């Protein structure tokens, strides 16, 4: 993946409205996820740049419609190319 010089891992629990953990390393995140037997998604995000801008500037996403320029779209944007892993009861899905 292409990220800024730093990136972080955000854990978003199943059915959660907000992320419940932010980690500097995947090993730290996975240890916490396993400890609490959590279910959800762990995703790497670039620091100091929104996922939308990062995806557009790296040609991972191409704006095709006017609604994709609107705040309502950008504020919910995630990109499938962002490194991410799914967990069920603390274990990474394979």
The 8 nearest C-alpha neighbors of each residue, nearest first, counted from 0:
[[1, 2, 82, 81, 80, 43, 3, 57],
 [0, 2, 3, 57, 45, 81, 53, 4],
 [3, 1, 45, 0, 4, 6, 5, 44],
 [2, 4, 5, 45, 6, 46, 1, 47],
 [5, 3, 2, 6, 46, 45, 1, 47],
 [6, 4, 3, 46, 45, 7, 2, 23],
 [5, 7, 45, 46, 44, 3, 43, 2],
 [8, 6, 23, 44, 43, 22, 9, 45],
 [7, 9, 43, 22, 42, 21, 44, 23],
 [10, 8, 21, 42, 41, 20, 18, 43],
 [9, 11, 41, 20, 18, 40, 19, 12],
 [10, 12, 18, 40, 39, 19, 41, 9],
 [13, 11, 39, 15, 38, 14, 10, 40],
 [12, 14, 39, 15, 38, 11, 40, 37],
 [15, 13, 12, 16, 39, 11, 17, 38],
 [16, 14, 12, 13, 17, 11, 18, 19],
 [15, 17, 14, 18, 11, 12, 13, 19],
 [18, 16, 15, 19, 11, 12, 10, 14],
 [17, 19, 11, 10, 20, 9, 12, 16],
 [20, 18, 10, 11, 17, 12, 21, 9],
 [19, 21, 10, 9, 18, 22, 11, 28],
 [22, 20, 9, 8, 10, 7, 23, 19],
 [21, 23, 8, 24, 7, 28, 9, 27],
 [22, 24, 7, 8, 25, 21, 6, 27],
 [25, 23, 26, 27, 22, 28, 8, 7],
 [24, 26, 28, 27, 29, 8, 22, 23],
 [27, 25, 29, 28, 24, 30, 31, 22],
 [28, 26, 30, 25, 24, 29, 31, 22],
 [29, 27, 25, 31, 26, 30, 22, 32],
 [28, 30, 32, 26, 31, 27, 33, 25],
 [29, 31, 27, 33, 28, 32, 34, 26],
 [32, 30, 34, 28, 29, 33, 35, 27],
 [31, 33, 29, 89, 37, 30, 35, 34],
 [34, 32, 89, 36, 30, 35, 31, 29],
 [35, 33, 31, 32, 36, 30, 89, 37],
 [34, 36, 33, 37, 32, 31, 89, 88],
 [89, 37, 35, 88, 33, 34, 32, 38],
 [38, 36, 89, 88, 32, 35, 87, 39],
 [37, 39, 87, 86, 88, 13, 12, 89],
 [38, 40, 12, 13, 86, 11, 85, 37],
 [39, 41, 85, 11, 84, 10, 86, 42],
 [40, 42, 10, 84, 83, 9, 8, 11],
 [43, 41, 83, 9, 8, 82, 40, 44],
 [42, 44, 8, 82, 7, 81, 83, 9],
 [45, 43, 7, 6, 8, 46, 42, 50],
 [44, 46, 6, 2, 3, 48, 5, 7],
 [45, 47, 6, 48, 5, 44, 3, 7],
 [48, 46, 45, 49, 3, 6, 5, 44],
 [49, 47, 46, 45, 53, 50, 52, 3],
 [48, 50, 52, 51, 53, 47, 45, 46],
 [49, 51, 53, 52, 54, 77, 48, 76],
 [50, 52, 54, 49, 53, 76, 73, 55],
 [53, 51, 55, 49, 54, 50, 56, 48],
 [52, 54, 50, 56, 51, 55, 49, 57],
 [55, 53, 59, 51, 57, 60, 52, 56],
 [54, 56, 60, 58, 52, 57, 53, 59],
 [57, 55, 53, 58, 54, 52, 59, 60],
 [56, 58, 54, 55, 59, 53, 60, 1],
 [59, 57, 55, 60, 56, 54, 61, 53],
 [60, 58, 54, 57, 55, 61, 80, 56],
 [61, 59, 55, 54, 58, 62, 78, 57],
 [60, 62, 63, 55, 58, 59, 54, 67],
 [61, 63, 64, 67, 60, 68, 55, 65],
 [64, 62, 61, 67, 65, 66, 68, 60],
 [65, 63, 66, 67, 62, 68, 61, 69],
 [64, 66, 67, 68, 63, 69, 62, 72],
 [65, 67, 69, 68, 64, 72, 71, 70],
 [68, 66, 65, 64, 69, 72, 62, 73],
 [69, 67, 66, 65, 70, 73, 72, 62],
 [68, 70, 66, 71, 72, 67, 73, 65],
 [71, 69, 73, 72, 74, 68, 67, 75],
 [70, 72, 69, 74, 73, 75, 66, 67],
 [73, 71, 70, 69, 74, 67, 75, 76],
 [72, 74, 70, 76, 75, 71, 51, 69],
 [73, 75, 72, 71, 76, 70, 51, 69],
 [76, 74, 73, 72, 77, 71, 70, 51],
 [77, 75, 73, 74, 51, 72, 78, 50],
 [76, 78, 50, 75, 79, 51, 81, 73],
 [77, 79, 80, 81, 76, 54, 50, 51],
 [80, 78, 81, 77, 82, 83, 59, 54],
 [79, 81, 78, 82, 59, 0, 83, 54],
 [82, 80, 79, 78, 83, 43, 42, 44],
 [81, 83, 43, 42, 80, 84, 0, 79],
 [84, 82, 42, 41, 81, 43, 40, 85],
 [85, 83, 41, 40, 42, 86, 91, 82],
 [84, 86, 40, 92, 91, 39, 41, 87],
 [87, 85, 91, 38, 90, 39, 92, 89],
 [86, 88, 38, 90, 89, 37, 91, 92],
 [89, 87, 36, 37, 38, 90, 86, 33],
 [36, 90, 88, 33, 37, 32, 87, 86],
 [91, 89, 86, 87, 88, 33, 92, 36],
 [90, 92, 86, 85, 93, 87, 89, 84],
 [93, 91, 86, 85, 90, 87, 84, 89],
 [92, 91, 85, 84, 86, 90, 87, 83]]
